[in-house]
Amino acid sequence: MKNILDYITSYTDFPKKGIIFKDLLGLLQEPSIFRELIEKMSSSQKVKDSDAILAIEARGFIFGSAIAFHSGKPMVVARKPNK
C-alpha cells in the first residue's frame, strides 16, 4: 500500500492558530487506496471481536459505514448533544 500520508493534506493554523487540519479528501478520491485502507482496518482483531462499529461524526460516518459494511457489523453513530 502506498504511504497513506501521501493522500492526507495538512493545513497549519486552520481554522485557527495552533490547529493543524488534516484533509482526508485525497483518500476518498482514490478508490484503490480507500478500499485497501478499509480492508486493512476491517481486518483488525479489534473489529473482528467487536459487536458493532462506533462512528463519531462527521468523518467517522464515512469511515465507520465502510468498515461496518465490509466487516458485516452494525454501525452505531455518536453525535454531539442536541443534534
PDB file of N, CA, C and O in Angstrom:
ATOM      1  N   MET A   1       0.845  -1.182   0.000  1.00  0.00           N
ATOM      2  CA  MET A   1       0.000   0.000   0.000  1.00  0.00           C
ATOM      3  C   MET A   1       0.890   1.244   0.000  1.00  0.00           C
ATOM      4  O   MET A   1       1.837   1.352   0.779  1.00  0.00           O
ATOM      5  N   LYS A   2       0.565   2.166  -0.883  1.00  0.00           N
ATOM      6  CA  LYS A   2       1.306   3.422  -0.896  1.00  0.00           C
ATOM      7  C   LYS A   2       1.179   4.059   0.478  1.00  0.00           C
ATOM      8  O   LYS A   2       0.236   3.777   1.218  1.00  0.00           O
ATOM      9  N   ASN A   3       2.109   4.898   0.805  1.00  0.00           N
ATOM     10  CA  ASN A   3       2.065   5.565   2.095  1.00  0.00           C
ATOM     11  C   ASN A   3       0.781   6.385   2.209  1.00  0.00           C
ATOM     12  O   ASN A   3       0.549   7.310   1.431  1.00  0.00           O
ATOM     13  N   ILE A   4      -0.032   6.038   3.171  1.00  0.00           N
ATOM     14  CA  ILE A   4      -1.317   6.699   3.357  1.00  0.00           C
ATOM     15  C   ILE A   4      -1.151   8.204   3.585  1.00  0.00           C
ATOM     16  O   ILE A   4      -2.019   8.991   3.208  1.00  0.00           O
ATOM     17  N   LEU A   5      -0.053   8.593   4.192  1.00  0.00           N
ATOM     18  CA  LEU A   5       0.173  10.009   4.466  1.00  0.00           C
ATOM     19  C   LEU A   5       0.314  10.827   3.185  1.00  0.00           C
ATOM     20  O   LEU A   5       0.117  12.041   3.198  1.00  0.00           O
ATOM     21  N   ASP A   6       0.656  10.165   2.079  1.00  0.00           N
ATOM     22  CA  ASP A   6       0.746  10.860   0.795  1.00  0.00           C
ATOM     23  C   ASP A   6      -0.609  11.387   0.337  1.00  0.00           C
ATOM     24  O   ASP A   6      -0.669  12.276  -0.513  1.00  0.00           O
ATOM     25  N   TYR A   7      -1.698  10.852   0.889  1.00  0.00           N
ATOM     26  CA  TYR A   7      -3.048  11.223   0.481  1.00  0.00           C
ATOM     27  C   TYR A   7      -3.754  12.111   1.490  1.00  0.00           C
ATOM     28  O   TYR A   7      -4.937  12.414   1.333  1.00  0.00           O
ATOM     29  N   ILE A   8      -3.036  12.530   2.523  1.00  0.00           N
ATOM     30  CA  ILE A   8      -3.590  13.414   3.545  1.00  0.00           C
ATOM     31  C   ILE A   8      -2.861  14.742   3.471  1.00  0.00           C
ATOM     32  O   ILE A   8      -1.635  14.799   3.571  1.00  0.00           O
ATOM     33  N   THR A   9      -3.635  15.820   3.294  1.00  0.00           N
ATOM     34  CA  THR A   9      -3.058  17.152   3.222  1.00  0.00           C
ATOM     35  C   THR A   9      -3.248  17.843   4.568  1.00  0.00           C
ATOM     36  O   THR A   9      -4.336  17.803   5.142  1.00  0.00           O
ATOM     37  N   SER A  10      -2.196  18.472   5.068  1.00  0.00           N
ATOM     38  CA  SER A  10      -2.262  19.192   6.341  1.00  0.00           C
ATOM     39  C   SER A  10      -2.263  20.691   6.103  1.00  0.00           C
ATOM     40  O   SER A  10      -1.498  21.206   5.288  1.00  0.00           O
ATOM     41  N   TYR A  11      -3.135  21.385   6.828  1.00  0.00           N
ATOM     42  CA  TYR A  11      -3.208  22.840   6.763  1.00  0.00           C
ATOM     43  C   TYR A  11      -2.934  23.394   8.154  1.00  0.00           C
ATOM     44  O   TYR A  11      -3.735  23.218   9.073  1.00  0.00           O
ATOM     45  N   THR A  12      -1.807  24.056   8.297  1.00  0.00           N
ATOM     46  CA  THR A  12      -1.400  24.624   9.580  1.00  0.00           C
ATOM     47  C   THR A  12      -2.234  25.861   9.900  1.00  0.00           C
ATOM     48  O   THR A  12      -2.563  26.656   9.020  1.00  0.00           O
ATOM     49  N   ASP A  13      -2.564  26.000  11.175  1.00  0.00           N
ATOM     50  CA  ASP A  13      -3.315  27.154  11.679  1.00  0.00           C
ATOM     51  C   ASP A  13      -4.684  27.315  11.023  1.00  0.00           C
ATOM     52  O   ASP A  13      -5.128  28.430  10.753  1.00  0.00           O
ATOM     53  N   PHE A  14      -5.342  26.190  10.772  1.00  0.00           N
ATOM     54  CA  PHE A  14      -6.696  26.233  10.214  1.00  0.00           C
ATOM     55  C   PHE A  14      -7.595  25.329  11.040  1.00  0.00           C
ATOM     56  O   PHE A  14      -7.204  24.188  11.287  1.00  0.00           O
ATOM     57  N   PRO A  15      -8.734  25.744  11.471  1.00  0.00           N
ATOM     58  CA  PRO A  15      -9.384  27.027  11.206  1.00  0.00           C
ATOM     59  C   PRO A  15      -8.889  28.175  12.081  1.00  0.00           C
ATOM     60  O   PRO A  15      -9.255  29.329  11.859  1.00  0.00           O
ATOM     61  N   LYS A  16      -8.058  27.862  13.075  1.00  0.00           N
ATOM     62  CA  LYS A  16      -7.460  28.948  13.861  1.00  0.00           C
ATOM     63  C   LYS A  16      -6.056  28.566  14.273  1.00  0.00           C
ATOM     64  O   LYS A  16      -5.674  27.399  14.199  1.00  0.00           O
ATOM     65  N   LYS A  17      -5.300  29.535  14.702  1.00  0.00           N
ATOM     66  CA  LYS A  17      -3.895  29.359  15.053  1.00  0.00           C
ATOM     67  C   LYS A  17      -3.728  28.227  16.064  1.00  0.00           C
ATOM     68  O   LYS A  17      -4.475  28.126  17.037  1.00  0.00           O
ATOM     69  N   GLY A  18      -2.735  27.383  15.812  1.00  0.00           N
ATOM     70  CA  GLY A  18      -2.426  26.272  16.711  1.00  0.00           C
ATOM     71  C   GLY A  18      -3.070  24.951  16.329  1.00  0.00           C
ATOM     72  O   GLY A  18      -2.762  23.916  16.921  1.00  0.00           O
ATOM     73  N   ILE A  19      -3.958  24.977  15.349  1.00  0.00           N
ATOM     74  CA  ILE A  19      -4.634  23.752  14.893  1.00  0.00           C
ATOM     75  C   ILE A  19      -4.057  23.340  13.543  1.00  0.00           C
ATOM     76  O   ILE A  19      -3.836  24.177  12.669  1.00  0.00           O
ATOM     77  N   ILE A  20      -3.821  22.058  13.388  1.00  0.00           N
ATOM     78  CA  ILE A  20      -3.404  21.513  12.092  1.00  0.00           C
ATOM     79  C   ILE A  20      -4.569  20.693  11.566  1.00  0.00           C
ATOM     80  O   ILE A  20      -4.869  19.625  12.100  1.00  0.00           O
ATOM     81  N   PHE A  21      -5.226  21.182  10.525  1.00  0.00           N
ATOM     82  CA  PHE A  21      -6.365  20.499   9.920  1.00  0.00           C
ATOM     83  C   PHE A  21      -5.856  19.427   8.975  1.00  0.00           C
ATOM     84  O   PHE A  21      -5.013  19.699   8.120  1.00  0.00           O
ATOM     85  N   LYS A  22      -6.360  18.216   9.122  1.00  0.00           N
ATOM     86  CA  LYS A  22      -5.986  17.097   8.260  1.00  0.00           C
ATOM     87  C   LYS A  22      -7.119  16.860   7.261  1.00  0.00           C
ATOM     88  O   LYS A  22      -8.214  16.444   7.638  1.00  0.00           O
ATOM     89  N   ASP A  23      -6.847  17.124   6.002  1.00  0.00           N
ATOM     90  CA  ASP A  23      -7.828  16.949   4.935  1.00  0.00           C
ATOM     91  C   ASP A  23      -7.702  15.524   4.387  1.00  0.00           C
ATOM     92  O   ASP A  23      -6.677  15.162   3.809  1.00  0.00           O
ATOM     93  N   LEU A  24      -8.739  14.734   4.574  1.00  0.00           N
ATOM     94  CA  LEU A  24      -8.731  13.333   4.167  1.00  0.00           C
ATOM     95  C   LEU A  24      -9.348  13.107   2.792  1.00  0.00           C
ATOM     96  O   LEU A  24      -9.496  11.963   2.363  1.00  0.00           O
ATOM     97  N   LEU A  25      -9.705  14.171   2.105  1.00  0.00           N
ATOM     98  CA  LEU A  25     -10.349  14.054   0.801  1.00  0.00           C
ATOM     99  C   LEU A  25      -9.514  13.250  -0.187  1.00  0.00           C
ATOM    100  O   LEU A  25     -10.065  12.522  -1.013  1.00  0.00           O
ATOM    101  N   GLY A  26      -8.193  13.373  -0.112  1.00  0.00           N
ATOM    102  CA  GLY A  26      -7.323  12.620  -1.023  1.00  0.00           C
ATOM    103  C   GLY A  26      -7.530  11.116  -0.908  1.00  0.00           C
ATOM    104  O   GLY A  26      -7.441  10.402  -1.907  1.00  0.00           O
ATOM    105  N   LEU A  27      -7.806  10.626   0.301  1.00  0.00           N
ATOM    106  CA  LEU A  27      -8.079   9.197   0.493  1.00  0.00           C
ATOM    107  C   LEU A  27      -9.362   8.783  -0.212  1.00  0.00           C
ATOM    108  O   LEU A  27      -9.451   7.699  -0.788  1.00  0.00           O
ATOM    109  N   LEU A  28     -10.356   9.667  -0.156  1.00  0.00           N
ATOM    110  CA  LEU A  28     -11.655   9.356  -0.740  1.00  0.00           C
ATOM    111  C   LEU A  28     -11.658   9.470  -2.259  1.00  0.00           C
ATOM    112  O   LEU A  28     -12.512   8.890  -2.929  1.00  0.00           O
ATOM    113  N   GLN A  29     -10.711  10.211  -2.792  1.00  0.00           N
ATOM    114  CA  GLN A  29     -10.639  10.399  -4.241  1.00  0.00           C
ATOM    115  C   GLN A  29      -9.881   9.287  -4.949  1.00  0.00           C
ATOM    116  O   GLN A  29      -9.878   9.228  -6.179  1.00  0.00           O
ATOM    117  N   GLU A  30      -9.249   8.420  -4.203  1.00  0.00           N
ATOM    118  CA  GLU A  30      -8.501   7.304  -4.781  1.00  0.00           C
ATOM    119  C   GLU A  30      -9.150   5.994  -4.347  1.00  0.00           C
ATOM    120  O   GLU A  30      -8.832   5.479  -3.275  1.00  0.00           O
ATOM    121  N   PRO A  31     -10.057   5.444  -5.162  1.00  0.00           N
ATOM    122  CA  PRO A  31     -10.809   4.252  -4.767  1.00  0.00           C
ATOM    123  C   PRO A  31      -9.935   3.081  -4.333  1.00  0.00           C
ATOM    124  O   PRO A  31     -10.279   2.381  -3.381  1.00  0.00           O
ATOM    125  N   SER A  32      -8.822   2.857  -5.006  1.00  0.00           N
ATOM    126  CA  SER A  32      -7.989   1.706  -4.638  1.00  0.00           C
ATOM    127  C   SER A  32      -7.335   1.918  -3.272  1.00  0.00           C
ATOM    128  O   SER A  32      -7.192   0.965  -2.507  1.00  0.00           O
ATOM    129  N   ILE A  33      -6.940   3.141  -2.959  1.00  0.00           N
ATOM    130  CA  ILE A  33      -6.341   3.442  -1.661  1.00  0.00           C
ATOM    131  C   ILE A  33      -7.396   3.345  -0.572  1.00  0.00           C
ATOM    132  O   ILE A  33      -7.150   2.752   0.478  1.00  0.00           O
ATOM    133  N   PHE A  34      -8.578   3.927  -0.813  1.00  0.00           N
ATOM    134  CA  PHE A  34      -9.667   3.875   0.164  1.00  0.00           C
ATOM    135  C   PHE A  34     -10.071   2.425   0.432  1.00  0.00           C
ATOM    136  O   PHE A  34     -10.249   2.030   1.584  1.00  0.00           O
ATOM    137  N   ARG A  35     -10.215   1.638  -0.632  1.00  0.00           N
ATOM    138  CA  ARG A  35     -10.588   0.225  -0.482  1.00  0.00           C
ATOM    139  C   ARG A  35      -9.556  -0.526   0.350  1.00  0.00           C
ATOM    140  O   ARG A  35      -9.909  -1.279   1.257  1.00  0.00           O
ATOM    141  N   GLU A  36      -8.292  -0.321   0.041  1.00  0.00           N
ATOM    142  CA  GLU A  36      -7.225  -1.006   0.766  1.00  0.00           C
ATOM    143  C   GLU A  36      -7.205  -0.594   2.243  1.00  0.00           C
ATOM    144  O   GLU A  36      -7.009  -1.427   3.128  1.00  0.00           O
ATOM    145  N   LEU A  37      -7.408   0.686   2.492  1.00  0.00           N
ATOM    146  CA  LEU A  37      -7.445   1.189   3.863  1.00  0.00           C
ATOM    147  C   LEU A  37      -8.607   0.563   4.643  1.00  0.00           C
ATOM    148  O   LEU A  37      -8.424   0.116   5.775  1.00  0.00           O
ATOM    149  N   ILE A  38      -9.783   0.532   4.046  1.00  0.00           N
ATOM    150  CA  ILE A  38     -10.967  -0.044   4.704  1.00  0.00           C
ATOM    151  C   ILE A  38     -10.772  -1.539   4.932  1.00  0.00           C
ATOM    152  O   ILE A  38     -11.115  -2.047   6.000  1.00  0.00           O
ATOM    153  N   GLU A  39     -10.233  -2.244   3.959  1.00  0.00           N
ATOM    154  CA  GLU A  39      -9.981  -3.680   4.129  1.00  0.00           C
ATOM    155  C   GLU A  39      -9.008  -3.931   5.279  1.00  0.00           C
ATOM    156  O   GLU A  39      -9.201  -4.844   6.082  1.00  0.00           O
ATOM    157  N   LYS A  40      -7.970  -3.116   5.347  1.00  0.00           N
ATOM    158  CA  LYS A  40      -6.979  -3.280   6.409  1.00  0.00           C
ATOM    159  C   LYS A  40      -7.592  -2.969   7.776  1.00  0.00           C
ATOM    160  O   LYS A  40      -7.387  -3.714   8.735  1.00  0.00           O
ATOM    161  N   MET A  41      -8.339  -1.875   7.863  1.00  0.00           N
ATOM    162  CA  MET A  41      -8.966  -1.504   9.132  1.00  0.00           C
ATOM    163  C   MET A  41     -10.015  -2.541   9.542  1.00  0.00           C
ATOM    164  O   MET A  41     -10.131  -2.861  10.725  1.00  0.00           O
ATOM    165  N   SER A  42     -10.763  -3.057   8.599  1.00  0.00           N
ATOM    166  CA  SER A  42     -11.815  -4.035   8.884  1.00  0.00           C
ATOM    167  C   SER A  42     -11.270  -5.386   9.325  1.00  0.00           C
ATOM    168  O   SER A  42     -11.970  -6.157   9.981  1.00  0.00           O
ATOM    169  N   SER A  43     -10.041  -5.670   8.969  1.00  0.00           N
ATOM    170  CA  SER A  43      -9.484  -6.989   9.269  1.00  0.00           C
ATOM    171  C   SER A  43      -8.777  -7.038  10.623  1.00  0.00           C
ATOM    172  O   SER A  43      -8.246  -8.083  11.001  1.00  0.00           O
ATOM    173  N   SER A  44      -8.762  -5.924  11.358  1.00  0.00           N
ATOM    174  CA  SER A  44      -8.085  -5.921  12.651  1.00  0.00           C
ATOM    175  C   SER A  44      -8.821  -6.832  13.633  1.00  0.00           C
ATOM    176  O   SER A  44     -10.031  -7.026  13.519  1.00  0.00           O
ATOM    177  N   GLN A  45      -8.105  -7.373  14.569  1.00  0.00           N
ATOM    178  CA  GLN A  45      -8.703  -8.263  15.563  1.00  0.00           C
ATOM    179  C   GLN A  45      -9.739  -7.537  16.413  1.00  0.00           C
ATOM    180  O   GLN A  45     -10.748  -8.125  16.804  1.00  0.00           O
ATOM    181  N   LYS A  46      -9.491  -6.260  16.700  1.00  0.00           N
ATOM    182  CA  LYS A  46     -10.452  -5.479  17.487  1.00  0.00           C
ATOM    183  C   LYS A  46     -11.793  -5.373  16.770  1.00  0.00           C
ATOM    184  O   LYS A  46     -12.845  -5.480  17.400  1.00  0.00           O
ATOM    185  N   VAL A  47     -11.761  -5.165  15.472  1.00  0.00           N
ATOM    186  CA  VAL A  47     -13.012  -5.101  14.706  1.00  0.00           C
ATOM    187  C   VAL A  47     -13.675  -6.467  14.692  1.00  0.00           C
ATOM    188  O   VAL A  47     -14.883  -6.575  14.901  1.00  0.00           O
ATOM    189  N   LYS A  48     -12.902  -7.498  14.450  1.00  0.00           N
ATOM    190  CA  LYS A  48     -13.469  -8.857  14.419  1.00  0.00           C
ATOM    191  C   LYS A  48     -14.121  -9.230  15.743  1.00  0.00           C
ATOM    192  O   LYS A  48     -15.145  -9.913  15.757  1.00  0.00           O
ATOM    193  N   ASP A  49     -13.540  -8.787  16.860  1.00  0.00           N
ATOM    194  CA  ASP A  49     -14.060  -9.119  18.185  1.00  0.00           C
ATOM    195  C   ASP A  49     -15.188  -8.199  18.640  1.00  0.00           C
ATOM    196  O   ASP A  49     -15.813  -8.460  19.667  1.00  0.00           O
ATOM    197  N   SER A  50     -15.456  -7.143  17.904  1.00  0.00           N
ATOM    198  CA  SER A  50     -16.457  -6.156  18.335  1.00  0.00           C
ATOM    199  C   SER A  50     -17.877  -6.597  18.007  1.00  0.00           C
ATOM    200  O   SER A  50     -18.109  -7.449  17.149  1.00  0.00           O
ATOM    201  N   ASP A  51     -18.816  -5.987  18.719  1.00  0.00           N
ATOM    202  CA  ASP A  51     -20.236  -6.226  18.450  1.00  0.00           C
ATOM    203  C   ASP A  51     -20.765  -5.248  17.407  1.00  0.00           C
ATOM    204  O   ASP A  51     -21.712  -5.555  16.683  1.00  0.00           O
ATOM    205  N   ALA A  52     -20.153  -4.075  17.332  1.00  0.00           N
ATOM    206  CA  ALA A  52     -20.600  -3.025  16.414  1.00  0.00           C
ATOM    207  C   ALA A  52     -19.443  -2.063  16.169  1.00  0.00           C
ATOM    208  O   ALA A  52     -18.417  -2.102  16.849  1.00  0.00           O
ATOM    209  N   ILE A  53     -19.640  -1.206  15.186  1.00  0.00           N
ATOM    210  CA  ILE A  53     -18.668  -0.164  14.862  1.00  0.00           C
ATOM    211  C   ILE A  53     -19.253   1.164  15.335  1.00  0.00           C
ATOM    212  O   ILE A  53     -20.355   1.537  14.932  1.00  0.00           O
ATOM    213  N   LEU A  54     -18.525   1.870  16.181  1.00  0.00           N
ATOM    214  CA  LEU A  54     -18.952   3.181  16.663  1.00  0.00           C
ATOM    215  C   LEU A  54     -18.341   4.244  15.758  1.00  0.00           C
ATOM    216  O   LEU A  54     -17.121   4.321  15.613  1.00  0.00           O
ATOM    217  N   ALA A  55     -19.188   5.054  15.157  1.00  0.00           N
ATOM    218  CA  ALA A  55     -18.726   6.105  14.249  1.00  0.00           C
ATOM    219  C   ALA A  55     -19.039   7.463  14.846  1.00  0.00           C
ATOM    220  O   ALA A  55     -20.191   7.772  15.150  1.00  0.00           O
ATOM    221  N   ILE A  56     -18.001   8.272  15.009  1.00  0.00           N
ATOM    222  CA  ILE A  56     -18.146   9.609  15.575  1.00  0.00           C
ATOM    223  C   ILE A  56     -18.241  10.606  14.430  1.00  0.00           C
ATOM    224  O   ILE A  56     -17.438  10.570  13.498  1.00  0.00           O
ATOM    225  N   GLU A  57     -19.235  11.502  14.505  1.00  0.00           N
ATOM    226  CA  GLU A  57     -19.447  12.432  13.404  1.00  0.00           C
ATOM    227  C   GLU A  57     -18.238  13.309  13.162  1.00  0.00           C
ATOM    228  O   GLU A  57     -17.443  13.491  14.084  1.00  0.00           O
ATOM    229  N   ALA A  58     -18.061  13.841  12.024  1.00  0.00           N
ATOM    230  CA  ALA A  58     -18.711  13.587  10.761  1.00  0.00           C
ATOM    231  C   ALA A  58     -17.843  12.676   9.900  1.00  0.00           C
ATOM    232  O   ALA A  58     -18.363  11.848   9.152  1.00  0.00           O
ATOM    233  N   ARG A  59     -16.537  12.825  10.001  1.00  0.00           N
ATOM    234  CA  ARG A  59     -15.654  11.949   9.220  1.00  0.00           C
ATOM    235  C   ARG A  59     -15.858  10.494   9.605  1.00  0.00           C
ATOM    236  O   ARG A  59     -15.744   9.598   8.769  1.00  0.00           O
ATOM    237  N   GLY A  60     -16.156  10.270  10.860  1.00  0.00           N
ATOM    238  CA  GLY A  60     -16.354   8.900  11.327  1.00  0.00           C
ATOM    239  C   GLY A  60     -17.486   8.198  10.614  1.00  0.00           C
ATOM    240  O   GLY A  60     -17.462   6.976  10.466  1.00  0.00           O
ATOM    241  N   PHE A  61     -18.483   8.955  10.165  1.00  0.00           N
ATOM    242  CA  PHE A  61     -19.597   8.350   9.445  1.00  0.00           C
ATOM    243  C   PHE A  61     -19.121   7.760   8.112  1.00  0.00           C
ATOM    244  O   PHE A  61     -19.595   6.709   7.682  1.00  0.00           O
ATOM    245  N   ILE A  62     -18.192   8.443   7.478  1.00  0.00           N
ATOM    246  CA  ILE A  62     -17.670   7.971   6.186  1.00  0.00           C
ATOM    247  C   ILE A  62     -16.892   6.667   6.388  1.00  0.00           C
ATOM    248  O   ILE A  62     -17.169   5.659   5.739  1.00  0.00           O
ATOM    249  N   PHE A  63     -15.925   6.706   7.291  1.00  0.00           N
ATOM    250  CA  PHE A  63     -15.072   5.543   7.502  1.00  0.00           C
ATOM    251  C   PHE A  63     -15.813   4.445   8.266  1.00  0.00           C
ATOM    252  O   PHE A  63     -15.656   3.263   7.961  1.00  0.00           O
ATOM    253  N   GLY A  64     -16.611   4.831   9.246  1.00  0.00           N
ATOM    254  CA  GLY A  64     -17.349   3.854  10.038  1.00  0.00           C
ATOM    255  C   GLY A  64     -18.331   3.050   9.209  1.00  0.00           C
ATOM    256  O   GLY A  64     -18.450   1.837   9.387  1.00  0.00           O
ATOM    257  N   SER A  65     -19.036   3.716   8.304  1.00  0.00           N
ATOM    258  CA  SER A  65     -20.008   3.000   7.477  1.00  0.00           C
ATOM    259  C   SER A  65     -19.310   2.013   6.545  1.00  0.00           C
ATOM    260  O   SER A  65     -19.808   0.909   6.322  1.00  0.00           O
ATOM    261  N   ALA A  66     -18.168   2.404   6.005  1.00  0.00           N
ATOM    262  CA  ALA A  66     -17.424   1.500   5.115  1.00  0.00           C
ATOM    263  C   ALA A  66     -16.865   0.308   5.889  1.00  0.00           C
ATOM    264  O   ALA A  66     -16.902  -0.823   5.403  1.00  0.00           O
ATOM    265  N   ILE A  67     -16.348   0.561   7.093  1.00  0.00           N
ATOM    266  CA  ILE A  67     -15.815  -0.532   7.915  1.00  0.00           C
ATOM    267  C   ILE A  67     -16.938  -1.459   8.361  1.00  0.00           C
ATOM    268  O   ILE A  67     -16.784  -2.680   8.334  1.00  0.00           O
ATOM    269  N   ALA A  68     -18.067  -0.884   8.772  1.00  0.00           N
ATOM    270  CA  ALA A  68     -19.206  -1.695   9.189  1.00  0.00           C
ATOM    271  C   ALA A  68     -19.702  -2.566   8.033  1.00  0.00           C
ATOM    272  O   ALA A  68     -19.973  -3.753   8.213  1.00  0.00           O
ATOM    273  N   PHE A  69     -19.814  -1.977   6.868  1.00  0.00           N
ATOM    274  CA  PHE A  69     -20.252  -2.724   5.688  1.00  0.00           C
ATOM    275  C   PHE A  69     -19.292  -3.861   5.386  1.00  0.00           C
ATOM    276  O   PHE A  69     -19.710  -5.003   5.189  1.00  0.00           O
ATOM    277  N   HIS A  70     -18.008  -3.546   5.349  1.00  0.00           N
ATOM    278  CA  HIS A  70     -17.003  -4.539   4.978  1.00  0.00           C
ATOM    279  C   HIS A  70     -16.889  -5.662   6.009  1.00  0.00           C
ATOM    280  O   HIS A  70     -16.644  -6.815   5.655  1.00  0.00           O
ATOM    281  N   SER A  71     -17.068  -5.321   7.279  1.00  0.00           N
ATOM    282  CA  SER A  71     -16.915  -6.323   8.340  1.00  0.00           C
ATOM    283  C   SER A  71     -18.225  -7.026   8.692  1.00  0.00           C
ATOM    284  O   SER A  71     -18.230  -7.991   9.456  1.00  0.00           O
ATOM    285  N   GLY A  72     -19.331  -6.541   8.134  1.00  0.00           N
ATOM    286  CA  GLY A  72     -20.627  -7.155   8.429  1.00  0.00           C
ATOM    287  C   GLY A  72     -21.125  -6.845   9.835  1.00  0.00           C
ATOM    288  O   GLY A  72     -21.906  -7.608  10.404  1.00  0.00           O
ATOM    289  N   LYS A  73     -20.675  -5.733  10.390  1.00  0.00           N
ATOM    290  CA  LYS A  73     -21.063  -5.323  11.747  1.00  0.00           C
ATOM    291  C   LYS A  73     -22.045  -4.151  11.658  1.00  0.00           C
ATOM    292  O   LYS A  73     -21.996  -3.373  10.705  1.00  0.00           O
ATOM    293  N   PRO A  74     -22.930  -4.024  12.642  1.00  0.00           N
ATOM    294  CA  PRO A  74     -23.799  -2.837  12.665  1.00  0.00           C
ATOM    295  C   PRO A  74     -22.994  -1.593  13.031  1.00  0.00           C
ATOM    296  O   PRO A  74     -21.954  -1.681  13.683  1.00  0.00           O
ATOM    297  N   MET A  75     -23.485  -0.446  12.605  1.00  0.00           N
ATOM    298  CA  MET A  75     -22.813   0.804  12.940  1.00  0.00           C
ATOM    299  C   MET A  75     -23.676   1.584  13.917  1.00  0.00           C
ATOM    300  O   MET A  75     -24.888   1.701  13.736  1.00  0.00           O
ATOM    301  N   VAL A  76     -23.048   2.109  14.943  1.00  0.00           N
ATOM    302  CA  VAL A  76     -23.698   2.969  15.935  1.00  0.00           C
ATOM    303  C   VAL A  76     -23.090   4.349  15.769  1.00  0.00           C
ATOM    304  O   VAL A  76     -21.868   4.490  15.716  1.00  0.00           O
ATOM    305  N   VAL A  77     -23.945   5.379  15.684  1.00  0.00           N
ATOM    306  CA  VAL A  77     -23.416   6.732  15.491  1.00  0.00           C
ATOM    307  C   VAL A  77     -23.339   7.473  16.822  1.00  0.00           C
ATOM    308  O   VAL A  77     -24.210   7.333  17.682  1.00  0.00           O
ATOM    309  N   ALA A  78     -22.288   8.256  16.971  1.00  0.00           N
ATOM    310  CA  ALA A  78     -22.104   9.118  18.126  1.00  0.00           C
ATOM    311  C   ALA A  78     -22.140  10.553  17.617  1.00  0.00           C
ATOM    312  O   ALA A  78     -21.333  10.957  16.781  1.00  0.00           O
ATOM    313  N   ARG A  79     -23.094  11.308  18.142  1.00  0.00           N
ATOM    314  CA  ARG A  79     -23.261  12.685  17.703  1.00  0.00           C
ATOM    315  C   ARG A  79     -23.102  13.633  18.858  1.00  0.00           C
ATOM    316  O   ARG A  79     -23.214  13.244  20.020  1.00  0.00           O
ATOM    317  N   LYS A  80     -22.842  14.879  18.534  1.00  0.00           N
ATOM    318  CA  LYS A  80     -22.785  15.918  19.556  1.00  0.00           C
ATOM    319  C   LYS A  80     -24.178  16.068  20.169  1.00  0.00           C
ATOM    320  O   LYS A  80     -25.182  15.802  19.508  1.00  0.00           O
ATOM    321  N   PRO A  81     -24.236  16.492  21.428  1.00  0.00           N
ATOM    322  CA  PRO A  81     -25.555  16.689  22.054  1.00  0.00           C
ATOM    323  C   PRO A  81     -26.440  17.638  21.245  1.00  0.00           C
ATOM    324  O   PRO A  81     -25.948  18.579  20.622  1.00  0.00           O
ATOM    325  N   ASN A  82     -27.725  17.385  21.260  1.00  0.00           N
ATOM    326  CA  ASN A  82     -28.742  18.208  20.601  1.00  0.00           C
ATOM    327  C   ASN A  82     -28.679  18.183  19.085  1.00  0.00           C
ATOM    328  O   ASN A  82     -29.147  19.117  18.433  1.00  0.00           O
ATOM    329  N   LYS A  83     -28.113  17.142  18.516  1.00  0.00           N
ATOM    330  CA  LYS A  83     -28.071  17.009  17.055  1.00  0.00           C
ATOM    331  C   LYS A  83     -29.107  15.998  16.618  1.00  0.00           C
ATOM    332  O   LYS A  83     -29.244  15.732  15.424  1.00  0.00           O
TER     333      LYS A  83
END
